[in-house]
Amino acid sequence: MEPPRAEAPLIEKPPLMSRLMSNLFYKTLLDDFSRSLEMQPLVFDDHGTCNMIIDNTFALTLSCDYARERLLLIGLLEPHKDIPQQCLLAGALNPLLNAGPGLGLDEKSGLYHAYQSIPREKLSVPTLKREMAGLLEWMRGWREASQ
């Protein structure tokens, strides 16, 4: 005689449910952010990214990191070719030292990026505005220093 089988639960598996809740959280955050700036609605694509151009000058990507529960702000940098490697490496330590956005090189493309990570539990529209403004200001200073 076979033991009785348990029926499949009616509730979704936690990882899927968690992902759906995260999607809703980030979507709502982006909707509220757009509305607060009185701009066209911003949306995340299927990969959880939202690309934008700020002041017709700065390329910025918002990227949902679902696995680590954080939002990444990633800005494209155009460093001058004569910047010493030591300066680039020092910028990479900024997040560790709470000294500003991080700096990194994408080896595939050869492009430099500034980035800021915001933990989900600290995310709000005012926090996103403040962190985005700080990243853009840092990128502006980096651009001026590299000219």
Secondary structure, 3 states (H helix, E strand, C coil): CCCCCCCCCCCCCHHHHHHHHHHHHHHHHHHHHHHHCCCCCCCCCCCCEEEEEECCCEEEEEEEECCCCEEEEEEEECCCCCCCHHHHHHHHCHHHHCCCCEEEEECCCCEEEEEEEEEHHHCCHHHHHHHHHHHHHHHHHHHHHCC
